[in-house]
Amino acid sequence: MNSRFICVVLLALAATSAYGQDHRVSERASSEQALQASRPGLTWRHALSIDVDCDGRRDEVFTAQDATQYYVAAVVARKAGKPKISVVQFQLSGSNQDSFCGPPEPLRPESLNMDLREELGETPEGFRRSARCKGLNLIAGECDSFHLYWNHVAGELGWWRL
């Protein structure tokens, strides 16, 4: 009797885990479809599944590149309706603040639990300190890295460089 109970519990856990994985793959695919429709002509690569906008749901983050630009896109999950898509772009080379000084590394999640006034002297528009959701760190060469976050005022990705 006890072994039957254990088997039922293990089967239930396996089914739940498989459903969760299938559901995430389905969300990623629909996010990529929405992004492709929004920005055709680019080949989008999935980078991360993290909560970018601090609503407690995982969002999908993608990157793409063309001859002169590098793109980071967040497809933000919504309870109902179309997902919100936000895309920021950077120059692959140049001397502007939004320019890379080397090849980009893979995006990394980073904590938003920081007081930016200490490092930047001010807080970027729409930035909310959080121990729960994540920002993105983009390193491209030996120069200062890019820090991406969800701008809660504008409802889109924002960034600063440090």
ABEGO torsion letter per residue (X at the ends): XAAAAAAAAAAAAAAAAAAAAAAAAAAAAAAAAAAAAABBGBBBBBABBBBAAGAGBBBBBBBBBBAABBBBBBBBBBABEBBBBBBBBBBABEABAABBAEBBBBBBBBBABBBAAAAAGBBBBGBBBBAABBBBBBBBEABBBBBBBBBAAAGBBBBBBX
